[in-house]
């Protein structure tokens, strides 16, 4: 009797200014307990990587140290959608940011060991719920999402941005 209305989210195409604002805001995240001095760098690197690679958030959170090859400038994405694996090339600038983060990560962990690239304050794999909460706070802080509003730019929209940029570059060349 009632027509069905789709609630599918509209893709948001981040501008360079949007991405820069999020990355700068990430570096301003609090570092006092229960947080850590590594927290700003975790989110700075994670959001930057999502922006320049088109990775799904789950793929980025599942990245392990063995999946990063700085010599070749490649990430190995294992067991992605439909259980497939793929290689994702990294620009040298992305490699340098990732390497800088991994050095800070190593200093933070000390003798503890974690195989995951992106870690929590306890040294475990970063939790998706925590990533979403921090992202929503950062997007409100930078004006991408109004306070109290449920809808707005999503982490998955970095994938849309990447795809549009690649297609645009192909067309221009």
N, C-alpha and C positions, 0 to 999 in steps of 0.2 A: 504494500500500500504506500509506503514511503520510499521515495527515490534514494538510492545509495549515493552518498557524496564521498569521493575519495579524499583521504586525509594525507596523501603523499606529500612529503616535504618538498618545497621548491629549492632547487640548487642555488647556492649563493656563490658568486664568483668573487673571490677575494682580490682586492687590488694590491699592488706592491705596498702602498701605504698601510693597508689593513694588516698585511703580514708583518711589516716592520713594527707597527704598533704593538701587535701581539708578542713579537720577539723581545721588544724592549720592556714590555710589561712583565714578561716572564722573568727577565733578569732582576726585576724589582720585587719578586716574591719574598715573603719573610723567611728568615733563616733561623729564627729563634726556636727553641724547643716547643712543641714536639717535632718541628721541622729540622732541616739540616742545612749546612752551607752548600750542599750539592743540589738541593731542590731547584733553585733558579736555573742551574745549568742543565738539569734533566729536562725541564720543560722547554727551555730555549732550544736545545738540540732536537728534542722530539718534534716540536711544532715546525722547526726549520726543515727537518728531514721529511715530514709529511708534505710540506709545501713544495719541495724540489724533486721529490721522487714519485709522488702519486701513490704511495703505499697506503693500504688499508691500516686503520689504527691497530687492529689485531695483529697484522703482520709486523708492524713496528715493535709492538710490545713483546712479540715472540722472538725477536731477533736475539741471537746469541753471539758471543764474541767470535766464535769460529765462523760465523756467517759473514763477517766483515773482512774483505781483502783490500788492504790499502795499496798494495803493489799494483793490482789490476784496476783499482778504483771501482769495485763491484760489491754489491750486497747479494747474498744468496737467500732467497725467500723460500723457506721450506714449508710444505704442507699448507699452501695457500688455499684459495677457494677451490673446491672440488679435489682437494688433496694434491694439487699440482705444485711443482717447484719452478722457480724462474730466477734469472739473474737481472739485477737492476743496476745500471751504471750510475756512478756518482761523479759529479763535477769535482775538479780539484778543490774548489772552495768549500764544497760540502764535506769532502774528505778532511780538510783541515779543521773545520768546526767539530766534526765527529771525533777526530783524534784528540783535540783539545779537551773535549768532554770526557773521553775515555781516560785521559791522564788524570783529570780531577777525580773521576770515579775511583781510579786505582788508589789515589791518595786517601780518599774518604774511606774506602773499604779496609785499607791496611792489610792485615793478614787474613781477614775473612775472604771467602771466595763466593762468587756468583757468576754463573754462565751467561746471565741475561745482560743485554746492553743497557736497558733502561730499568733502573732499580728504585725501590722505595727507600725510606729512611732506615729500614731494617736490613737492607741489602738483598731483599727478595725481588722477584719480578714485580714491576709496577702494575698496580691494579687499575683496570679499565674504569671502574666507578670513580676512583680518585682523579684519574686523568680528565674525565668528563666534568667533575666538580671544579677543578682548577681551570679548565678551559672556559666553562661558563662564567666563572669569576673574572677571568682575564678579558673575555669578550664584553662583559658588562663594563669593566673598568675602561676599556678602550672605546666604548660607545658603539660597538657592533651589535649589542643586544641591550634592549631597554631593561631597567631593573624590574623584576617581578614578571617579566614576559617569558612564557614557556618556549615559544618558537623563536628561531633566529639561526644564524650561521652555525653549522655543525662541523665536527672534525672531518667527516666524510667529504665535505665540500672542498677540502684541499685537493682531493682526487679530481674533482670537476675542474678546478683551477688548473691543475697540471695538464689535464687532457686538452683543455681549450688553448693553453699556451703552446703545447706541442703542435696541435693542428694549425694554429695561427702562424707559427714559425715555418712549418712545412709549406703553407700557402705562400708566405712572403718570399721564401727562397725559390 
